[in-house]
Amino acid sequence: MQRSAGLYGSLIVDVAEGEKEPFEYDGEFNLLLSDWWHKSVHEQEVGLSSNPFRWINEPQSLLINGRGQYNCSLASRYNSSAALPECSLGGGEQWAPNVLKVLPNKTYRLRIASTTSLASLNLAIGGHNVTVVEADGNYVQPFSTTDVDIYSGETYSVLFTTNQNPDENYWISVGVRGRLPQTPQALALVNYLPNHASKFPTSPPPVTPQWDDYNRSKAFSNRIQGLEGTTPPPPADYDRRIMLLNTQNTIDGLTVWAINNVSLSFPPTPYLGALKYGIKAAFDQTPPPDTFPDWYDIMSPPANPNATTGNAIYTLDFNSTVDVILQNANTLQPNDSEIHPWHMHGHNFWVLGYGDGKFQRGDEKLFEKAGRRPPLKNTAVIFPFGWTALRFVADNPGAWPFHCHIEPHLHMGMGVVIAEGVEFLADVPRETLSCGLTGMMFSGNGEEGHN
């Protein structure tokens, strides 16, 4: 849960020298979106691991590049009956919004990344449409939209043109999707030069779409397609299919998340070192289940809520093609299912498609919509009571987490680990072997011994 404590940042990768991107722009900005709690990460962790269970609740603020508002509203000036309170923290420091200084009639790139711990978000620029051109570092077929849904772990690049009234400034708003909002929108300012940044927009910030309008969210996700010429098509078939059922369960009275009835608990010994050096005692050697019972009712709370903890891994044949079906289900509460953005380390995957209800064998036909080119991403959402189908090639030697990117959900066991081609790795750096059984094998100076 280090990200909840502020351990995050942006890493921007430029195209190689001599290469050209399939779109043009005059300037760029980087927007890092996050959420912020007054409660410390330690206190959050203790509550999540307690009996009775204590949820972290909703964040106090949404942040854009580390700035947000709390106990105030910059937008209150649009309500004539409400005075604009001072936005401050602690000793009265004013928390002004981020300002994006632009020139009229130019095109700008926004690089947007969500590092939220919990919140699914929606971003919009007042008075401006945006064109989505990139998702998770991969080019997509450009499409115009009024707003962008973005889930934890995702990145997007969008283009917008400053073709509105140059005498005005405009709000960028970021609000909560997928959960009943109890957190105010985050705001940033598009400042048309030579206007002063202190000139507030005459129009209110864009209104975030209804939080539970999932049809709208699904429509946005389905518009994301790979760009022909840069996005290769996926392999025509798979060698292995893994069905991952996402459920909320209990273990000895504790509330957990589980995958195929197993709640992930990371072992003290790093997987990579254990695999490279054949330390079989480091984690459970019995493979986790590839599927779940066909009779499981995803529309109801689990009939038997008990799950088990585990730390076994999915071992994949090197260079094999693997399909993963992420299957969402009801939580412990009736008529309740949550959004989960799943993030895979070490790989891009093709998003083959989304569906409602329980995945059935005949649903493969949904993968082959005419003219659709599956996008390459590293994070994909599963919607409530639905499924998402992914395909990837196991061609990157290593041991890789694959997990829900919501911090408390991963802390509560919502993830798996995949491994492939570890035999092709060179020596594992000693700095990564300081814990558990590998820490006993290697001393800090690189010599075998005991710490």
C-alpha positions in Angstrom: 0.0 0.0 0.0 3.0 2.3 -0.5 1.2 4.1 -3.3 -1.5 5.2 -0.8 1.3 7.0 1.1 2.4 8.9 -2.0 5.1 6.7 -3.6 4.3 7.3 -7.2 5.4 9.3 -10.2 5.4 9.5 -14.0 7.9 7.9 -16.3 7.6 9.3 -19.9 9.2 7.2 -22.7 9.9 9.1 -25.9 9.9 7.5 -29.3 13.2 6.3 -30.6 15.3 8.8 -32.5 14.3 9.0 -36.1 10.8 7.6 -35.5 7.7 9.7 -35.6 4.4 9.4 -33.8 1.2 9.0 -35.8 -0.1 12.4 -34.6 1.2 15.9 -34.2 0.9 18.5 -31.4 2.4 21.8 -30.4 3.0 21.2 -26.7 2.3 18.7 -24.0 1.3 18.4 -20.3 1.5 15.6 -17.8 -1.4 15.0 -15.5 -0.9 12.6 -12.6 -4.2 11.7 -10.9 -4.4 10.3 -7.4 -6.6 10.1 -4.3 -5.7 11.2 -0.8 -6.8 10.2 2.7 -6.2 11.9 6.1 -6.0 8.4 7.6 -2.4 7.0 7.5 -1.6 4.0 5.3 -0.7 2.0 8.5 -4.1 2.7 10.0 -5.8 1.7 6.7 -3.9 -1.6 6.6 -4.8 -2.4 10.2 -8.4 -1.8 9.5 -8.4 -4.0 6.4 -6.8 -6.8 8.3 -9.0 -6.6 11.4 -12.0 -8.5 12.7 -14.4 -6.7 12.7 -13.4 -5.4 9.2 -12.8 -1.7 8.9 -13.0 -0.3 5.3 -10.8 2.6 4.4 -13.9 4.6 3.1 -13.7 7.2 0.4 -10.8 9.6 0.0 -11.0 13.1 1.3 -9.6 14.6 -1.9 -8.8 13.8 -5.5 -5.4 15.2 -6.6 -4.1 16.5 -9.9 -0.3 16.6 -9.8 -0.5 16.4 -6.1 -2.9 19.3 -5.7 -6.4 19.2 -4.6 -9.0 20.9 -2.4 -10.4 19.8 0.9 -13.3 21.3 2.9 -13.8 23.9 0.3 -15.0 24.2 -3.3 -13.5 26.4 -6.0 -16.7 25.8 -7.9 -18.8 27.4 -5.2 -18.5 30.8 -6.9 -21.0 29.5 -9.4 -23.6 29.3 -6.6 -24.6 32.9 -5.9 -25.9 31.9 -2.4 -22.6 30.5 -1.3 -19.5 32.4 -0.4 -16.1 31.0 -1.7 -14.4 29.6 1.3 -10.6 29.7 1.5 -9.0 26.5 0.3 -6.3 25.7 2.8 -4.4 23.0 4.6 -2.9 23.4 8.0 -1.4 26.8 8.4 -3.7 28.5 5.9 -1.6 27.7 2.8 -3.7 28.4 -0.3 -4.2 25.3 -2.5 -4.5 26.8 -6.0 -5.3 24.4 -8.8 -2.7 23.3 -11.4 -2.5 25.7 -14.3 -2.0 24.6 -17.9 -0.8 27.7 -19.9 -1.8 27.4 -23.5 -1.9 29.6 -26.6 -5.1 29.9 -28.8 -5.5 27.7 -31.9 -2.8 25.2 -30.9 -3.0 21.4 -30.3 -1.8 20.0 -27.0 -1.1 16.5 -25.8 -2.3 15.5 -22.3 -0.5 12.5 -20.9 -2.8 11.3 -18.2 -2.0 8.6 -15.6 -4.1 7.3 -12.7 -2.3 6.2 -9.6 -5.4 6.2 -7.5 -5.6 3.8 -4.6 -9.3 3.3 -4.9 -11.2 5.7 -7.2 -12.1 5.1 -10.8 -12.1 8.6 -12.4 -13.5 10.6 -15.3 -11.7 13.6 -16.8 -13.2 16.4 -19.0 -12.2 19.8 -20.2 -14.9 22.5 -20.1 -15.9 23.5 -23.6 -13.4 21.2 -25.4 -13.6 17.8 -26.9 -10.5 15.5 -26.7 -9.1 12.9 -29.1 -7.8 9.7 -27.5 -4.6 8.6 -29.3 -2.8 6.3 -26.9 -3.6 3.9 -24.1 -1.1 2.3 -21.7 1.8 3.2 -24.0 0.2 1.8 -27.2 -1.3 3.8 -30.0 -5.0 3.4 -30.5 -7.4 4.3 -33.4 -8.1 8.0 -32.7 -11.6 8.9 -31.5 -13.2 12.1 -30.3 -15.0 12.3 -26.9 -16.2 14.8 -24.4 -14.6 13.0 -21.5 -12.4 10.1 -20.6 -12.9 7.2 -18.0 -9.6 6.2 -16.5 -9.1 3.4 -13.9 -6.2 2.9 -11.5 -3.1 1.9 -13.3 -4.2 3.1 -16.7 -2.5 5.8 -18.8 -3.9 7.7 -21.8 -2.7 10.4 -24.2 -5.4 12.7 -25.5 -5.1 15.7 -27.9 -7.2 18.9 -27.5 -7.2 22.0 -29.6 -7.5 25.5 -28.0 -10.3 26.6 -30.4 -12.6 28.2 -27.9 -13.1 31.8 -26.9 -9.5 33.1 -26.2 -10.8 35.7 -23.7 -11.8 32.9 -21.3 -10.1 30.3 -19.2 -11.5 26.7 -18.8 -11.8 24.1 -16.0 -10.4 20.6 -16.2 -12.5 18.4 -13.8 -11.8 15.0 -12.5 -14.6 13.1 -10.6 -15.4 9.7 -9.2 -16.9 6.9 -11.3 -17.9 3.4 -10.3 -18.5 4.3 -6.6 -21.1 6.5 -5.0 -19.1 9.8 -4.9 -18.3 11.2 -1.5 -15.3 13.1 -2.7 -15.4 16.5 -4.5 -14.1 16.9 -8.0 -10.5 17.8 -8.5 -9.9 20.9 -10.6 -7.1 22.2 -12.9 -7.2 25.3 -15.1 -6.6 25.7 -18.8 -5.2 29.2 -19.0 -5.5 30.8 -22.4 -2.7 33.3 -22.7 -2.4 36.2 -22.4 -5.3 35.9 -19.8 -4.1 35.8 -16.2 -4.4 32.5 -14.4 -6.4 34.3 -11.6 -9.2 34.9 -14.1 -11.7 32.2 -13.2 -13.8 30.6 -15.9 -17.3 32.0 -16.4 -18.6 28.5 -16.9 -18.8 25.8 -14.1 -16.6 22.7 -14.3 -17.9 19.8 -16.4 -20.2 17.6 -14.5 -18.9 14.0 -13.9 -21.2 11.4 -15.5 -23.5 9.4 -13.2 -21.3 7.1 -11.1 -23.2 3.9 -11.9 -23.9 4.5 -15.6 -21.9 1.4 -16.5 -23.4 1.3 -20.1 -21.6 4.6 -20.7 -18.4 3.2 -19.3 -18.6 0.0 -21.3 -19.2 2.1 -24.5 -16.1 4.1 -23.8 -14.0 1.0 -23.2 -15.3 -0.6 -26.4 -14.2 2.4 -28.4 -10.5 1.7 -27.6 -9.1 -0.2 -30.6 -5.6 -0.8 -31.8 -4.2 1.4 -34.5 -3.7 -0.4 -37.7 -0.1 -0.4 -38.8 1.2 -0.2 -35.2 -0.9 -2.7 -33.3 -0.3 -6.3 -34.4 -3.3 -8.6 -34.3 -3.4 -11.2 -31.5 -2.5 -14.8 -32.2 -5.4 -16.6 -33.8 -5.8 -19.1 -31.0 -4.5 -19.9 -27.4 -2.5 -22.7 -25.9 -3.9 -22.3 -22.4 -7.0 -20.6 -20.9 -7.1 -19.5 -17.3 -10.4 -18.5 -15.8 -10.0 -16.2 -12.8 -13.2 -15.8 -10.6 -13.1 -12.6 -8.5 -14.9 -13.0 -5.2 -15.2 -11.5 -1.8 -14.8 -14.1 1.0 -13.9 -14.7 4.6 -11.0 -16.5 6.2 -11.3 -17.1 10.0 -13.7 -14.2 10.2 -11.5 -11.8 8.2 -12.9 -10.2 5.0 -10.7 -11.0 2.0 -10.7 -11.0 -1.8 -10.0 -14.3 -3.5 -9.3 -15.6 -7.0 -10.7 -19.1 -7.6 -11.3 -19.2 -3.9 -7.6 -18.5 -3.1 -6.6 -15.2 -1.4 -3.0 -14.3 -2.4 -0.6 -13.9 0.5 2.9 -13.0 -0.7 5.7 -15.2 0.8 8.7 -13.7 2.6 11.0 -15.0 -0.1 11.0 -13.2 -3.5 9.6 -15.5 -6.2 12.3 -14.7 -8.7 15.1 -15.8 -6.5 13.2 -18.8 -5.3 12.5 -20.0 -8.8 16.0 -19.2 -10.2 17.8 -21.1 -7.4 15.2 -23.9 -6.9 14.2 -23.1 -3.4 11.0 -25.1 -3.3 10.2 -24.4 0.3 9.8 -20.7 -0.4 6.2 -21.1 -1.7 3.5 -23.6 -2.3 4.4 -25.9 -5.2 0.9 -27.0 -5.9 -0.4 -25.0 -8.9 -3.5 -22.8 -8.2 -6.7 -23.8 -10.0 -7.1 -22.8 -13.7 -10.9 -22.4 -13.4 -13.8 -22.4 -11.0 -16.9 -24.6 -10.7 -19.4 -24.2 -13.5 -22.2 -24.2 -11.0 -20.9 -21.0 -9.3 -23.6 -18.3 -9.2 -21.9 -15.0 -9.9 -25.2 -13.1 -9.3 -25.4 -14.0 -5.6 -23.2 -13.8 -2.6 -21.1 -17.0 -2.2 -23.1 -19.8 -0.7 -20.0 -20.8 1.2 -18.0 -17.6 1.9 -14.9 -19.4 3.2 -11.7 -19.2 1.2 -8.1 -20.2 1.8 -4.9 -18.2 1.6 -2.2 -19.3 -0.9 1.0 -18.2 -2.6 1.3 -20.7 -5.4 2.0 -19.4 -8.9 0.8 -20.1 -12.5 3.8 -21.5 -14.4 3.4 -20.8 -18.2 5.2 -22.5 -21.1 7.6 -20.0 -22.5 6.4 -18.3 -25.7 2.9 -19.9 -25.3 -0.3 -17.9 -26.0 -2.4 -17.6 -22.9 -6.0 -16.4 -22.6 -7.2 -15.0 -19.3 -10.9 -14.6 -18.6 -11.5 -12.3 -15.6 -14.9 -13.1 -14.2 -16.5 -10.7 -11.8 -19.1 -11.8 -9.2 -21.3 -10.7 -6.4 -19.5 -9.6 -3.1 -20.6 -10.7 0.3 -23.5 -8.2 0.1 -26.5 -9.0 -2.0 -26.9 -7.2 -5.3 -23.4 -5.8 -5.1 -20.5 -6.2 -7.5 -17.5 -3.8 -7.9 -15.3 -2.5 -10.7 -11.8 -4.0 -10.7 -9.0 -2.7 -12.9 -6.5 -5.6 -13.4 -2.9 -4.8 -14.1 -0.3 -7.2 -15.5 3.4 -6.7 -14.9 5.9 -7.5 -17.6 3.5 -7.7 -20.5 1.1 -6.0 -22.8 -2.1 -8.0 -23.5 -4.7 -7.8 -26.2 -8.2 -6.9 -24.8 -10.3 -9.4 -26.7 -13.7 -8.2 -25.4 -16.1 -7.6 -22.5 -19.3 -9.2 -21.6 -22.1 -9.3 -19.1 -23.0 -12.2 -16.8 -21.0 -15.5 -16.7 -18.6 -16.2 -19.5 -19.8 -19.1 -21.7 -17.9 -21.0 -24.3 -20.0 -19.4 -27.1 -19.0 -15.9 -26.0 -15.8 -16.2 -28.1 -18.0 -14.8 -31.0 -17.9 -11.5 -29.2 -14.2 -11.4 -29.8 -14.6 -11.1 -33.5 -16.7 -8.1 -34.2 -16.3 -7.0 -37.8 -13.5 -4.4 -38.2 -12.5 -4.5 -34.5 -8.8 -4.6 -33.8 -8.1 -5.5 -30.1 -6.0 -2.9 -28.4 -2.7 -3.7 -26.5 -2.9 -2.6 -22.9 -1.4 -3.6 -19.5 -4.5 -2.7 -17.4 -8.1 -3.7 -18.2 -11.3 -3.2 -16.2 -13.9 -5.8 -15.4 -17.3 -4.3 -14.8 -19.8 -5.4 -12.2 -21.3 -8.9 -12.8 -19.3 -9.1 -16.1 -16.2 -10.6 -17.7 -13.2 -9.4 -19.6 -11.1 -11.6 -22.0 -7.4 -11.0 -22.4 -4.7 -12.7 -24.6 -1.0 -12.4 -24.2 2.2 -14.2 -25.2 4.3 -15.5 -22.3 7.6 -14.3 -23.8 9.2 -12.2 -21.0 11.3 -14.4 -18.6 10.4 -13.6 -15.0 7.9 -13.9 -12.2 5.1 -11.3 -12.7 2.3 -10.1 -10.4 -1.1 -9.8 -12.1 -3.6 -8.1 -9.8 -6.4 -5.7 -9.1 -4.8 -2.2 -9.1 -7.0 -1.0 -6.2 -4.5 -0.9 -3.3 -6.8 -2.3 -0.5 -8.1 -5.1 -2.8 -4.5 -6.3 -3.5 -3.7 -6.0 0.2 -6.7 -8.2 0.8 -5.5 -10.9 -1.6 -6.9 -10.0 -5.1 -4.1 -11.1 -7.3 -2.1 -14.0 -8.8 1.5 -14.5 -9.9 2.6 -15.8 -13.2 6.1 -17.1 -14.2 7.7 -18.1 -17.5 11.1 -18.7 -18.9 13.0 -18.2 -15.6 15.6 -20.6 -16.8 16.6 -18.1 -19.5 17.4 -15.4 -16.9 21.0 -14.5 -16.1 21.9 -14.2 -12.4 19.4 -12.4 -10.3 20.8 -9.2 -8.8 21.8 -9.9 -5.2 20.1 -6.7 -4.1 16.7 -8.4 -4.8 17.6 -11.4 -2.7 17.8 -9.9 0.8 14.5 -11.4 2.2 13.4 -14.7 3.3 15.2 -17.9 2.4 17.3 -16.1 -0.3 18.4 -13.6 2.3 19.9 -16.5 4.2 21.7 -17.8 1.1 23.4 -14.6 0.1 25.2 -12.0 2.2 25.1 -8.3 1.3 28.5 -8.5 -0.4 27.3 -11.0 -2.9 29.0 -14.0 -1.2 26.9 -17.0 -0.1 26.4 -17.0 3.6 23.9 -16.0 6.2 22.5 -12.6 7.1 
